[in-house]
């Protein structure tokens, strides 16, 4: 329990609690900047910048929740993938039957 002078933490066990906005004007500027980035440079660029900000915030111990997943990136280009030594259609049917 907290007394009247103590405030609950903003992040508790990696999840945001009741976040007070102590500077709504600054918050609006950040949101406007993100909107402008998406509009002018695209979603991919905005996503990259957001991921870099999350990475930096972890380095600075800001206390933001961790990402729970990451994109799967196949590092082997399709033209370099090995030949499949079976009948893919039959194997798909077998897998479907097993399910």
C-alpha positions in Angstrom: 0.0 0.0 0.0 1.2 3.5 -0.6 0.6 6.6 1.4 -0.6 9.9 -0.1 2.9 11.1 -1.1 3.9 8.0 -3.0 2.7 7.3 -6.5 2.4 3.8 -8.1 5.0 3.0 -10.7 4.1 3.9 -14.3 5.4 0.5 -15.5 4.7 -2.5 -13.2 6.0 -5.9 -14.2 6.6 -4.7 -17.7 3.1 -3.5 -18.3 1.9 0.1 -18.3 -0.4 1.1 -15.4 -2.3 4.4 -15.2 0.0 6.7 -17.2 -0.4 10.4 -16.3 0.3 12.8 -19.2 2.4 15.5 -17.5 3.0 17.4 -20.7 0.1 16.9 -23.3 1.7 19.5 -25.7 4.9 17.5 -25.9 2.9 14.3 -26.3 1.0 15.8 -29.2 4.3 16.9 -30.8 5.6 13.3 -30.7 2.4 11.9 -32.1 2.3 14.6 -34.9 6.0 13.7 -35.7 5.1 10.0 -36.0 2.1 10.9 -38.2 4.3 13.1 -40.4 7.0 10.3 -40.7 4.3 7.8 -41.8 2.8 10.2 -44.3 6.2 11.4 -45.7 8.5 8.4 -45.5 6.1 5.5 -45.2 5.1 2.9 -42.7 8.4 0.9 -43.1 10.5 3.8 -42.2 8.2 4.7 -39.2 8.4 1.1 -38.0 12.2 1.1 -38.2 12.4 4.4 -36.2 10.0 3.1 -33.6 12.0 -0.2 -33.2 15.2 1.8 -32.8 13.5 4.0 -30.2 12.4 0.9 -28.3 15.9 -0.5 -28.5 17.4 2.7 -27.2 14.8 3.1 -24.4 15.8 -0.4 -23.2 19.5 0.6 -23.3 18.6 3.7 -21.2 16.5 1.6 -18.7 13.3 3.6 -19.4 11.1 0.6 -18.5 9.1 0.1 -21.7 7.6 -3.4 -22.2 9.8 -5.7 -24.3 8.7 -6.8 -27.7 7.3 -10.3 -27.5 8.0 -11.3 -31.1 10.2 -10.5 -34.0 9.8 -10.8 -37.7 10.9 -14.0 -39.3 13.4 -13.3 -42.0 14.5 -16.1 -44.3 18.2 -15.5 -44.9 18.3 -18.0 -47.8 17.0 -16.5 -51.0 14.5 -18.8 -52.8 16.9 -19.4 -55.7 19.5 -20.8 -53.2 17.1 -23.1 -51.3 17.9 -26.8 -51.7 15.8 -29.0 -53.9 13.0 -30.7 -52.0 13.6 -34.5 -52.3 10.0 -35.6 -52.1 6.6 -35.0 -53.4 5.4 -31.8 -51.7 1.7 -32.4 -52.6 1.6 -35.8 -51.0 3.4 -34.6 -47.9 1.0 -31.7 -47.5 -1.9 -34.1 -47.7 -0.3 -36.4 -45.1 0.3 -33.4 -42.8 -3.4 -32.3 -43.3 -4.6 -35.9 -42.5 -2.5 -36.1 -39.4 -3.9 -32.8 -38.1 
